[in-house]
Amino acid sequence: MPQPADQAWPQSSWRGRGATARLLWPLSFFYGALVRLRQRLYRLGWLRSTRFAVPVIVVGNVVAGGAGKTPVVMALVQHLQARGRRPGVVSRGYGRSSQGTRFAERGSAAQEVGDEPALIARRCRAPVVVSEQRSDAAEALLAQHPDTDVIVCDDGLQHLALARDLEICVFGAQGVGNGWLLPAGPLREPWPRPVDWVLYAGSPPPDCAAACFEIVRSLAHSARTANGDAVALSDLAEIPLVAVAGIAQPEDFFALLRSRGLVLAQALALPDHFDFDSWKPNIDKRQRLICTEKDAVKLWPRFPEALAVPLEVSIDPAFFAALDVRLDQLQRASLSSPS
């Protein structure tokens, strides 16, 4: 099933430099001027960045439309936990109905904190705080969890109000698209730009001066029900499935399901961060609803029988080795600096 028109149109025009992209290019010129002006105001100190006593790692991208940042954030948090660190996560909480600063708990409703923070809290069991201003979220995180020794920001490469020590830029298989800025292309800011590391699926982005590491996305071998029961994907091979994905690249999810030999009676591509409150699927009794983990935190309250398939990412171990070295360096510098 094709993507909805409001989601498929810009992404299709961003793949090349056709008539639509060229028509929009003058607007990209003005957008780029505003981006550069804002960056300059931060460099000059006219706009202020808030710095914290613990290292801040920002995981973001320069491409609109999603690049798979949240699975990378979860893999990063789990790695830090395995190393004995106490990470916390801050996020804007995109798509939530609430305002201000909120803590995402394991059972928090996605409507209150956002679907991605709800998923991170459920999967990682780390403190997660959302706020329109990530610096406010970081302040609340450290006040509530003073033992936090590293902050991971889920999305926020362009949120310069939060000072950062390390930047990780994530690219999906679409790369930089046509290489133009919004709205003629997918870029939120000009590329290349300085970052500490680049993580990419598919091919590395062009003109990248940072160290680049490949990420490979795959599905877990089992799906999960609302009560936590595991259902092997191999047991679903003979069941007609209705797959639903309200993510940036829904076709990627459908392709992964099919690669496991699953039969998709329907493949419903919905806009990213889709709100399922009034959604009414056309499913017969023989079919089973299957979705992403991100969608499940919103689907399960209404469809507890839905199966959620975790998306797993495999990141080059050399990246984690480089990250550990940098964090150790930051910790030693902090201990040696005068208080």
QUIVEN-V900200 format. One record per pair of residues at least 24 apart in sequence whose ideal C-beta (glycine too) atoms are under 7 Angstrom apart, sorted by the first residue. I is the first residue (numbers start at 1). J is the second residue. D is the distance in Angstrom with one decimal. If there is no record, write none. Layout:
BEGIN
((I & J & D) (I & J & D))
END
This chain:
BEGIN
((1 & 266 & 7.0) (1 & 267 & 4.9) (1 & 268 & 6.1) (1 & 269 & 5.8) (2 & 269 & 7.0) (3 & 250 & 6.6) (3 & 269 & 4.5) (4 & 269 & 6.9) (4 & 270 & 6.9) (4 & 271 & 6.0) (6 & 271 & 6.6) (7 & 271 & 5.0) (11 & 65 & 5.7) (14 & 177 & 4.2) (14 & 178 & 5.7) (14 & 185 & 5.2) (14 & 186 & 4.4) (15 & 177 & 5.9) (15 & 178 & 6.5) (16 & 178 & 5.6) (17 & 178 & 5.0) (21 & 178 & 5.9) (21 & 180 & 6.4) (21 & 184 & 4.7) (21 & 185 & 6.5) (24 & 183 & 4.9) (24 & 184 & 3.9) (25 & 180 & 6.5) (25 & 184 & 4.5) (27 & 183 & 5.5) (27 & 184 & 6.8) (28 & 180 & 5.5) (28 & 181 & 4.2) (28 & 182 & 6.5) (28 & 183 & 6.6) (28 & 184 & 4.2) (28 & 185 & 6.7) (31 & 181 & 5.4) (31 & 182 & 5.5) (32 & 181 & 4.8) (32 & 190 & 6.4) (35 & 189 & 5.1) (42 & 160 & 4.6) (49 & 160 & 5.9) (49 & 161 & 5.8) (49 & 162 & 6.8) (49 & 163 & 4.1) (50 & 135 & 4.0) (50 & 161 & 6.4) (50 & 162 & 6.3) (50 & 163 & 6.1) (51 & 163 & 3.9) (52 & 138 & 5.6) (52 & 142 & 6.6) (52 & 151 & 6.6) (54 & 148 & 6.3) (54 & 149 & 5.5) (54 & 150 & 5.8) (54 & 151 & 5.9) (55 & 150 & 5.0) (55 & 165 & 4.6) (55 & 166 & 6.8) (55 & 327 & 6.1) (55 & 330 & 4.8) (56 & 151 & 4.7) (56 & 153 & 6.4) (56 & 162 & 6.6) (56 & 163 & 6.6) (56 & 164 & 4.6) (56 & 165 & 5.4) (57 & 150 & 6.6) (57 & 152 & 5.1) (57 & 153 & 6.9) (57 & 165 & 7.0) (57 & 166 & 4.6) (57 & 168 & 6.7) (58 & 153 & 4.5) (58 & 156 & 5.1) (58 & 157 & 5.8) (58 & 164 & 4.5) (58 & 167 & 5.1) (58 & 168 & 6.9) (59 & 152 & 6.5) (59 & 153 & 6.7) (59 & 154 & 6.1) (59 & 168 & 4.8) (59 & 170 & 6.5) (60 & 155 & 5.3) (60 & 156 & 5.5) (60 & 157 & 2.8) (60 & 169 & 6.4) (61 & 157 & 6.5) (61 & 169 & 5.9) (61 & 170 & 5.0) (61 & 171 & 6.7) (62 & 157 & 6.6) (62 & 169 & 6.3) (62 & 187 & 5.6) (62 & 188 & 5.3) (62 & 189 & 5.5) (62 & 191 & 5.2) (62 & 193 & 6.7) (63 & 171 & 6.8) (63 & 174 & 6.9) (63 & 176 & 6.5) (63 & 177 & 6.8) (63 & 186 & 4.7) (63 & 187 & 6.4) (63 & 188 & 6.9) (64 & 182 & 6.1) (64 & 186 & 5.0) (64 & 188 & 5.8) (65 & 186 & 5.8) (65 & 248 & 5.1) (66 & 172 & 6.8) (66 & 247 & 6.6) (66 & 248 & 2.3) (66 & 249 & 6.0) (66 & 272 & 6.0) (67 & 170 & 4.6) (67 & 171 & 5.6) (67 & 172 & 4.2) (68 & 170 & 6.2) (68 & 172 & 5.5) (68 & 201 & 6.7) (68 & 217 & 6.5) (69 & 154 & 6.4) (69 & 155 & 5.7) (69 & 170 & 5.0) (70 & 116 & 4.7) (70 & 119 & 6.7) (70 & 120 & 6.8) (70 & 154 & 6.1) (71 & 217 & 7.0) (71 & 311 & 5.3) (71 & 313 & 4.5) (72 & 170 & 5.4) (72 & 199 & 6.0) (72 & 215 & 6.8) (72 & 313 & 6.1) (73 & 120 & 6.4) (73 & 152 & 5.9) (73 & 154 & 4.6) (74 & 120 & 5.9) (74 & 123 & 5.4) (74 & 124 & 5.6) (75 & 313 & 5.2) (75 & 315 & 6.0) (76 & 152 & 5.9) (77 & 124 & 4.7) (77 & 126 & 5.3) (77 & 152 & 5.9) (78 & 124 & 6.2) (79 & 320 & 5.5) (80 & 150 & 6.1) (81 & 126 & 7.0) (83 & 324 & 6.6) (85 & 149 & 5.6) (85 & 150 & 5.6) (86 & 147 & 5.3) (86 & 148 & 5.5) (86 & 149 & 5.1) (87 & 126 & 5.7) (87 & 150 & 4.9) (87 & 152 & 5.5) (88 & 126 & 6.1) (88 & 127 & 4.4) (88 & 141 & 4.6) (88 & 145 & 5.8) (88 & 148 & 4.2) (88 & 151 & 5.6) (89 & 120 & 5.5) (89 & 126 & 5.9) (89 & 128 & 4.5) (89 & 152 & 5.0) (89 & 154 & 5.9) (90 & 129 & 5.3) (90 & 134 & 5.0) (90 & 137 & 3.8) (90 & 138 & 5.1) (90 & 141 & 6.1) (90 & 151 & 6.1) (90 & 153 & 5.2) (91 & 116 & 6.5) (91 & 117 & 4.8) (91 & 128 & 6.9) (91 & 130 & 5.0) (91 & 154 & 4.3) (91 & 155 & 6.6) (92 & 130 & 6.4) (92 & 132 & 6.4) (92 & 134 & 6.8) (92 & 155 & 6.6) (93 & 117 & 5.3) (93 & 130 & 3.1) (94 & 273 & 6.0) (95 & 273 & 3.8) (96 & 130 & 6.8) (100 & 131 & 6.7) (101 & 129 & 6.5) (101 & 131 & 4.2) (101 & 136 & 5.5) (101 & 137 & 6.1) (101 & 140 & 4.9) (102 & 130 & 5.2) (103 & 129 & 5.6) (103 & 144 & 6.9) (104 & 128 & 4.0) (104 & 130 & 6.2) (110 & 297 & 4.4) (110 & 298 & 4.6) (115 & 273 & 6.1) (115 & 294 & 5.3) (115 & 297 & 5.5) (115 & 298 & 5.8) (116 & 154 & 6.4) (116 & 294 & 6.4) (118 & 297 & 4.5) (119 & 293 & 5.5) (119 & 294 & 5.4) (119 & 297 & 5.6) (120 & 154 & 6.8) (122 & 297 & 6.8) (133 & 161 & 6.2) (134 & 159 & 5.4) (134 & 162 & 4.3) (135 & 161 & 5.4) (135 & 162 & 4.8) (138 & 162 & 6.5) (150 & 327 & 6.8) (158 & 188 & 5.8) (158 & 189 & 6.1) (165 & 330 & 5.8) (166 & 196 & 4.9) (166 & 326 & 6.2) (167 & 195 & 4.4) (167 & 196 & 5.1) (168 & 195 & 6.9) (168 & 196 & 6.6) (168 & 197 & 5.1) (168 & 199 & 6.2) (169 & 195 & 4.4) (169 & 198 & 5.1) (170 & 199 & 5.0) (171 & 198 & 6.7) (171 & 200 & 4.3) (171 & 201 & 6.9) (171 & 205 & 5.2) (172 & 201 & 5.5) (172 & 249 & 6.4) (173 & 201 & 5.1) (173 & 202 & 3.8) (175 & 202 & 6.8) (175 & 203 & 6.4) (175 & 205 & 5.6) (176 & 205 & 5.5) (176 & 206 & 6.7) (197 & 319 & 6.3) (197 & 322 & 6.9) (199 & 315 & 6.5) (199 & 319 & 6.8) (211 & 322 & 6.6) (213 & 315 & 6.4) (213 & 316 & 4.0) (213 & 318 & 6.3) (213 & 319 & 4.0) (214 & 316 & 5.6) (215 & 313 & 5.3) (215 & 314 & 6.8) (215 & 315 & 5.1) (216 & 314 & 4.5) (217 & 311 & 6.1) (217 & 313 & 5.4) (218 & 256 & 6.9) (218 & 312 & 5.4) (219 & 256 & 4.9) (219 & 260 & 6.3) (219 & 309 & 5.2) (219 & 311 & 6.5) (220 & 309 & 6.2) (220 & 310 & 4.2) (220 & 312 & 5.5) (223 & 290 & 6.5) (223 & 307 & 3.9) (223 & 308 & 6.1) (223 & 309 & 4.7) (224 & 308 & 5.1) (225 & 307 & 6.4) (226 & 300 & 4.3) (226 & 304 & 4.1) (231 & 307 & 6.0) (233 & 260 & 5.1) (233 & 262 & 6.7) (236 & 262 & 5.8) (237 & 261 & 5.1) (237 & 262 & 6.3) (239 & 288 & 5.3) (240 & 265 & 3.9) (240 & 286 & 6.0) (240 & 287 & 4.9) (241 & 265 & 6.2) (241 & 287 & 6.6) (241 & 288 & 5.4) (241 & 290 & 4.9) (242 & 266 & 4.5) (242 & 268 & 6.9) (242 & 281 & 6.3) (242 & 283 & 5.2) (242 & 287 & 5.1) (242 & 289 & 5.2) (243 & 267 & 5.0) (243 & 268 & 6.8) (243 & 290 & 5.2) (244 & 268 & 4.5) (244 & 270 & 6.5) (244 & 289 & 6.7) (244 & 291 & 4.9) (244 & 295 & 6.3) (245 & 269 & 6.1) (245 & 270 & 6.7) (245 & 291 & 6.7) (245 & 292 & 5.6) (245 & 295 & 6.5) (246 & 270 & 4.1) (246 & 271 & 6.4) (246 & 272 & 6.3) (246 & 273 & 6.5) (246 & 274 & 3.1) (246 & 295 & 5.2) (247 & 272 & 5.7) (247 & 292 & 5.9) (247 & 294 & 6.0) (248 & 272 & 4.7) (253 & 292 & 5.7) (276 & 302 & 6.4))
END
